[in-house]
Amino acid sequence: MTLQRDVAIGKLFKDSSIEDKFKISDDYHGNLVAQQAVHRKCYNIHRNWRHNMKLHYKHLKNVLNVDPYSHPYEHVTQEDWCHLVDDVWKSKEHKVRSKAGKKNRKKLEYNHCSGSRSFVATMTIPPEFNGCENLEFPEFYKKTHTKKNKEWIDPICAVKHSKMLSLREESSQSGV
């Protein structure tokens, strides 16, 4: 999937009209960081678009009870829409992956509120790049598990945080 995405995005940026519209850097083709940033942004936009199309398809099929083939997503040709419905969303592989994803998401007691990046990936970002000071783990946990109004996303998070603080206090008193 990554290789196909990179090839598609690479073809997109070989078109000089795209480069004429956006000033990315003086040497885009020689700057790997700029290329990776553009590829990631394009991938995220494309992923969101695919997600919105599938939501549209599911809404047509399950809520409105209309023929999804007769109502393609905005700016998608009838041929492409039929391909998505028949060869992607109705495929056995897609159904298996979708079912596994739903099952795995149900295993989570709660989710962090630090964006789409995983909790572990967020922890590894150096402080100078994540916009905050270098926090110890309990403070980092609190920051990523409280809402903007400072409420915990789930009551179990408050319990776990207080346990972290008591363990830290206990270990510092014993000299560990």
N, C-alpha and C positions, 0 to 999 in steps of 0.2 A: 504494500500500500504506500509506504513512504517513497519508494523508488518511483512509482507511477505518479505520485503527487509532485515530486521534485522534477520529473521530466515534463509534466504538464506546466508547471510554473516556469521552468526554464524556457519552454517554448513561448510562453506568454511574454517573458521579458526579452526574448530575442527580437520581438516586434518593436521597432524603433518608435512607433507611435505611442506605446506605453511609456517608454523612457522619456519621450518628449513632454508628456503630461505631468510626470512626477520627477522632481529633482531629489534623488535619493542620496547620492554621493558623487564626488567627482570621478571616482573610478569604481563604479558599482561592480563590474565584472571581476575586478581584482580584489575587492573587499569582501572577504568571506563573512564577516560579522553582518554587514549590510545585507548580503544575500540571505543569510539565515533569518534575519529579522523580517525581511520581506516575505520569504517562504512561509514562516510561521504565521504572519498576519494573513496572508492569502489563504493558508490552510484553515485558520480559524473562521474566516469569513465564509469559506466554502462549506465547512462543517456545519456552521449555523444555518446556512441556506438549505443544506440537505435535511437537517433536522426540521426546519420549518416546513419543507415540502412533505415530509413524512407526517407531521402533525396535521397538515391540510388533508392528506390522504386518509388518515385515521378519522378525522372529523367528518369527512364526507361519508365514509363507510359506516362508522359506528353511531354517529350522532344524528346526521341528517338522513341517513338511509337512502342515499342517492348513488347512482352509478358513478364511481370515481373516474372512470374513463372519460366521461362527458364534461368534467370540470377540472381541466389541468391547472396546475399552479401557475400563478402570474408569470408571464414572460417565458414559459416553457412550451416548446412545440408539442403538438399532439403525439408525434412519433416518439419524442424523448420521454414524455409522460407515460406512454404505454410501456416503454422499455423499463422505466423505473418500477411501475406497478408489477409487471409480469416477471421481469428478470431479476429484480432486486428485492422488493418487499415481499413478494410471494415465493421467493426461492427458499428451499429447505435450509441452506446454509445461513441465510439471514435470520430465519425464524429460530434456529438453534442458538445463534449468537445473541439474539434479542432476549430469548428466554433465559439464557445463562446470565446476561447482564442484569435482568430484573431480579433473578434469584440472589445474585451477589450484592446488589444494592439493598435488598431487604435484610441482609445480615448486619448492616450497620445499625448500631444503636442510635447514633446521632452523627451529624456531619460537622466539620469545622466551618468557620465562616471567613476563611481567608482567601476566597476566590476559587477559581477552577484548578489552580495548582494543588497538588497533593500536599498533605500536612508535612510529610517527610521532606518533600522538595522545598517547601517554604522554609523549613528549619535550616536547610543547608545554604540558603542565600546569605552572602556576607552582609553585615549591617549597612555598609555604605551603599548597597544596591537596593535594599528593601525599605529604605526611608525611616529607619528607627535605630535606636542604640542596640548594642549587643545585650540581649536579655538572657537571664538565666531561664532554665526550662519552665519552672512554674509560672513565671511572668509571661513567657512566650505562650504557654498553654492558655492562660487567662485571656491574653490578647486575641488569640485565634478561636476562642470558644465563647466569647461574649458578643452580644449584638451591639449596635451603635448606642442603644440606650443603657448599656452596661449590664443588661440582664444576661444570665447564662442561657445558652441555646437549649440546654436540657438540664434538669436538676441534678442528674448524675455527674455532670461536669463540675459543679460546685463541690460535690463530695470528693471527687477525685483530686481537685485542686487543693482542698484543705488537707487531704491525706499527703499530697506532695509536700506541702509546707511543713506539716508535722514531721515527716520523714527527714526533710532537710534540717529542721531544727534539732531533731534527735541526733542526727549524724554529726552536726557541728558541735554539739555538747560532748559527744564521746570522742571528739578529736579526729574523726575520720574525714 
